[in-house]
Amino acid sequence: MELCGKASRVGRLAYTPGGEPILEVTVAVNQRMLGKQNVGYFTVMFSGELAETASRKLAIGRTVHIVGELWNRVYVNRKGA
């Protein structure tokens, strides 16, 4: 999947218990359909050396072009819904 947009939130560099660096970034993507403009937000996770590099280079408002895999997470509350 390819994603082009602007960084709207850049988290702090964190580390897994095994010592691997991870970084969570939110990317805002503008989409025009039928004359209307919508904004979609995507959470992007970086790991390893790329997480360290991204934490130094990314800032809010910076244009990003990301190529990677798309994973969908499902939230299940305590009631199982």
VOTORVEX-311152 format. One record per residue: z, y, x of N, C-alpha, C, O in turn; residue in three letters. Coordinates in steps of 0.2 Angstrom, whole numbers, plus 5000, padded with zeros to 4 digits. Last residue first. Layout:
! residues N
ZYXZYXZYXZYXALA...
//
This chain:
! residues 81
511349644912510749674909510349714914509849744912ALA512549584916511949544917511349574914510849544913GLY513649664916513549624910512949584910512749544906LYS513549734928514049684927513949644921514249584921ARG511749754930512449774929512849724929512649664929ASN510449744941510749704936511449724936511849724941VAL508949814946509649824946509949784940509649784934TYR507649754957507849754950508649764950508949724953VAL506349824967507049794966507249804959507049854956ARG504849784974505149804968505849784968505949714968ASN503949834988504449784986504749824980504949884980TRP502449844997502849874991503349824989503049764987LEU502149885015502249835009502649865003503049915004GLU501150025021501649965021501649925015501249925011GLY500950175027500650115025501150065026501450055031VAL501150355023501450285025501050225023500750225017ILE501150505028500650455026500950395028501050375034HIS501950665024501950595027501450555024501150565018VAL502450835027501950785024501950715028502050715034THR504050895024503550875029503050825026503350775022ARG505050925016504450955015503950935020503350965019GLY506350875027506150895020505550935020505550985023ILE505750785041506150845038505950855031505350835029ALA505550675055505450695047505950745045506550745048LEU505850645068505250685066505250705059504950765058LYS507050565069506950625073506350675071506450735072ARG506850465060507450505059507450575063507650625062SER505750405065505650445059506250485058506150545055ALA506250335076505750395077505750435071505650495072THR507150245070507450295075506950355076507150415076GLU506250175062506850215059507050265064507250325062ALA505550115072505150165068505750205064505550265063LEU506450025078506250085082505850135078505950195079GLU507149975062507049965070506850025073507150085071GLY506450035047506949995051506749985058506150005060SER506450125032506150115039506650075042507250075041PHE506050135015506450115020506150095027505650065027MET505750245002505450215008505950195013506350235015VAL505650284985506050274991505750224996505550174994THR504650404977504650334980505250334985505250374990PHE504250494963504650484969504750414971504850374967TYR502950594956503250534957503650524963503450554968GLY502450724945502750704952503050634952503550624947VAL500950774938501550734937501750724945501350724949ASN499950884929500150864936500850834935501250864932GLN498450874919499250884920499450854927499150804929LYS497150834918497350904918498050924919498250984920GLY497150694918496950734912497250804912497450834907LEU498250694931497950654926497750694920498250724917MET498750704948498450734942498050694938497650654940ARG500250684957499750654953499450694948499850714943GLN501250694972500950734966500350694963499950664967ASN502650624977501950614977501650654971501850634965VAL503950624988503750654982502950644983502650674987ALA505050504996504350534996504150564989504150524985VAL506550485004506250484997505550534998505650585001THR507150365016506750425014506450425007506250375005VAL508250285026508050285019507750355018508050405019GLU508350185040508250245037507950245031507450215030LEU509250085052508850085046508850165044509350195045ILE509349985067509350045064508950045057508450015057PRO510449845069509749865068509749935064510049945059GLU511649785070511549835075510749865074510549905078GLY512149695061511849665067511649715072511349695077GLY512549785051513049745054512849715061513149705066PRO511349915053511549855049512149825053512249845059THR511550095053511450035057511749975053512249985049TYR510650245049511250205049511050135053510450125055ALA510250415049510050355052510750305052511250335054LEU510250495033510450485040510350415043510350365039ARG508750525023509450505024509650505032509250525036GLY507850655016507850615022508650595024509050635025VAL506850695003507550685005507550635011507150585011ARG505550725002505950764998506750744999507150784998SER504050725011504750705011505250745007505250805009ALA502550715002503050755006503750725005503950705000LYS501250595003501650645000502050685004501850695010GLY500450445001500450515004500750565000500650564994CYS500450275004500750325001500750395005500950395010LEU499650115002499650185006500050235001499850234995GLU500049945004500050005000500050065004500350065010MET
//
